[in-house]
Amino acid sequence: MAKEITHHGMPSYWNAVTTAGLITGTVLTVIQLITSYMTIAGSSVTGMTIIGCLIASIAGIISNWMYAKGYNLTYPIGKGALLGVFSGIITSIVTFCLSLFWTKFIDTGMNEAIIEATIKSLEDQGLTQEEIDMAQSFIPDPNSLVGLIISFASALAMYIFINLISGIISAKIFAKEEE
């Protein structure tokens, strides 16, 4: 890693944060696409959802590991939390952009297919049309601007929170003070 010194006398963490966000965002997008196609096929996605959540938390770990071990540094858990938050933000941006690209240019009918599969699943569970309509009213149209904003904002909040925690934990492990 190139050692760019910041005004605090420490190397810049942006390379570690960006790399962690890009790796995690790309892998997470692949998991989300697999989950989406499993939903369309009518398969259970519980296991894939758990895997996706675990993958989402890895950005904070990767960024702290790269920063602490790449420069042989020790730093407080607050800085580890900061690295986790920034890597969560980058993960959110990467997954949003890749998913948007996929649904706008590669598989333009995917969102509609997911909605249809979800409705079929609700019908198979024995819900009435009125209950299905009520459930649908809570879900914004994924092709609308409001739907995109809500989707991005909820992913952003989740990835920031998850990576805040993983950043704190990984800073305690990788950047701990010598005893």
Order of alpha helices (4+ residues) and beta strands (2+ residues): alpha-alpha-alpha-alpha-alpha-alpha-alpha
